[in-house]
Amino acid sequence: MACPALEISELEAGYGPTLITRGISIFVGSGEMVTIIGPNGSGKSTTIKAIFGLADVSAGVIKLHGEDITGERADRLIEMGIGYVPQAENIFPTLSVRENVEMGAFTMRGDVRPRMERVQDLFPLLRERWNSKAGQLSGGQRQMLALARALVAEPSVLLLDEPTAGLAPQIVDQVLDQIREINQTGVSILLVEQNAIKALRHSDRAYVFARGRNFAEDTADGLLKNPDIGRVFLGLSGETESESEGAG
């Protein structure tokens, strides 16, 4: 098992008196891409939000590179090396692309221009639209901008909540390819994704949640080949994963 980048142990979290997760445990190794799948209401997004201090944690421990970060503020977590891209409202449409990326560097000290250059190298489409209003971007470009804004702070761990929600199928593939490329630069990624099959094809390992609890854990390939997981959670209806190319 890879060295731990992110560890969640027996997490119970929710919103006010409403408990959503009931003892969730997750391990993300250094340099891994790990996906969480499961039905709506199973605690996927709540887990991501709890890590980033946006959900109420009533029990459990969250560690970043071995350090307890349970209950830390979001701005402090960014400084410690966690990036977060929410599902909705993840850009500022009235600001330019450049200004959006600069917003991601607001906690950084020193000259951020080299970081801005690296982000433009990673997202050449954004370089072309650098001074355009973010609201003029396509859906896929907006997701790339949201990723760029998180990456300008150079996180070691990136949390992604449904990054392909609402995108056309061909754009889904582009965004997931881009996320995998980010992962291959050394950034550990924890991904919540509704396009489960496609996300698993890009991932190293995965967890399945059900009713706020861990249901299954395996390599991504192992889950894709598991007929019970395929039938219940991936909608494969008994056919093999290879026969379901394009499903998800």
N, C-alpha and C positions, 0 to 999 in steps of 0.2 A: 504494500500500500504506500502511495506517495506521502511525503511529509504533509501535515495538515496545513491548509491555508485558512479554512473555515470549518468550525465544528459547532453543531447545535445539538444539545443533549436534553431530552425530556422536556421539550418546549411546550408550555401552555400559554396561549396568547389569544387575544381577541380585542374587542372594543367595548370599553366600559364593563358592564356586567355580563356581556355576551362572550362566551368562550368558544373559539373556533378550532384551535389546535389543541390536541389532548395527548401530549407526550411525544411530539415529533422529534426524531433524531436524524441528523444529516452530517455527512463528512464530505468535504470537498478538498481533494488533494492539491498540492501545489502544481499549477499548470493544467489542471483538469478542467473539462467542460462537463458539468453535471446538470441534467434536466429533471424537473419535477413534473409529473403528469398525474391526472386524476380528474374526476368529475367536478362540476361546479359545486362550490361549497365545501370542498374537501380540505381547505386550508392552505392551498398553494400560495396564493398572493398574500395571505395573512402572514405566512412564514417569512416571505421576502420583506414585508413591511416591518415585521417584528425585529428582524436583523438590523434594519436601518432606523429603528427607533420610531416608527410610525404606527405601531400597534402596541397595545398594552400587554406586557409580559407579566404573568402572575406566577410562573414557575419555570425552572430550567435555566440553562447556561448557554451563552453564545460566546465563542472564542474566535479571535482573529490572530492567526499565527501564534496560538497558545495563550494569548492575553484575553482576559475576560472583558468583553465589551457590552455585556448585557445592560440595556437601559441607557447607553450613551446617546448624546444628542447627535443629530444628523451632521451638523457642521464639523463636529469633532471626529465623527466616523470618516468623513471625507479626508480630513487631515491624516488620519491613521491608515488610509489606503483602501477604502471601500467606495466604489462607484455604484450609482443606482439609477436605472432608467425606468420610470413608471410607465404603465400602459397608456394612460391618457394625460393630456395637458403637459406633455413633456418637452415642448418648445415654447418660445415667446414669439408668436406670429408677427407682431408689429416691429420686432427688432430684426436687424440684418443677420445673415448667417454668421458673420464675424462677431457681432455683438453677442449672439447666443453662445458661441464657443467661449468668448471672454467671460461670460457669466459662470461658466464651469470652472474658471480659474480664480474665482474671487477669494478663495481661501489660501491661494498659493503666494509664497513670498519670492521676491527676486524677479528676474526677467523671464516672462512667460512666452516670449516670441519663439524660442526654439520649440517649445511644446506646440504652439500654434502651427508651426511649419510641419511638425511630425503628423499632426492631425490632418492637415491638408494633403500630405503625401499618402496617408491611409485612405482618405476619401477624396479622390481627385474630382468627383462630380461636385462636391461642395466647394472646392477651389474655384471651379468655373462660376459658381453662384455666390461667391464670397460676400459681395456687397448687395445682394438681392434681399428683399424682405423674406423672412422665413415662411410667412404665410403664403408665398407664391410657389413654394416647393410642392412636388408631388408627395403622395403618401410614403413611398419608399424613401425618398430624399429626406423627408421629415424624420423618419426613423434613423437614418444615417446621421442626421444632425444631432438627434438626441444622444446617440452613441458617442459622437465626437465631443459633445459637451461634457459627458461623463469621463471620457478618456483624457481630456486635456489636463486633468488633475493627476494623471498617471497612477491609477489605482492598481493594486495588486490583485484585488478581487472585484469582480463586476457582477452586480445583481440585475437581472433583466426580467421584467414582469410583462409577459405577453407581447413581445416586440413585433410580432407579425399580425396582430389583431386587425382585422378589417382590410388587409392588403390582398391584392389579386394574387392568384397562385404563382405566377411567374415571378412576382416581386417578393413573395415569401422566400423562394429559393435564393434570390439575390441577397436578402437581408441575412438569412441563416448562413450563407457562404461568407458574408462579411463578418459575422459574429465568430465563426470558426477561424477566420483569418486573424481576428483580434486575439483569440485564444492561443493561436500558434506563436504569437509574439511573447507568450509567457504569462498572460493575464489569466487567472483562474476565474471561471464563469459558473454562476448558478442561475439557471434559466427556468422560468415558468412559461410553458408554451402550450397553446391550444392545438396547433398543428403537430400532434404528438409523433406521428410516424416520421415526418420530415425532421423534426428536432432530434429524435433518437438517432437518425442516420448521421447526424453531425456530432453526436455526443460520445463521451467515453463511458460514463455510467449514468444510471437514472434511478429515481425513486418513484414509486406509485403511492399516492395518498388516497385514502377513502375515509370519510366521516371524521376528518381531523386527526387521523392516525397513520403511521407507516403501514402500508399494505404489502409492498414488495420492494426489493432492491436487487439490482443485478447490473452487469454490463449492459450498455444500450443494446448491443447485438443480442444478448441473452434474452432481454425483454421482448425484442422484436420477434424472436423465434419461439417464445413461450405461447402455446396455443390458448391457454386460459387467459393470459393478459391480453392477447390479441383479440379474443372474442369479447371480453368484458370491457376493456378500456380503449382498444384501438379500432373497434368496429370492423374487424377482419372477417367475422362470421365463419371462421374455420379454415379459410384459405391461407396459403402460406404468405409470408411477408413479400416475397419476390413477385407473387401473383397480384399483389395489391399496389404495384408501382403507381405512384401518383395519389394514393389515398392519404388522408391526413387532415 
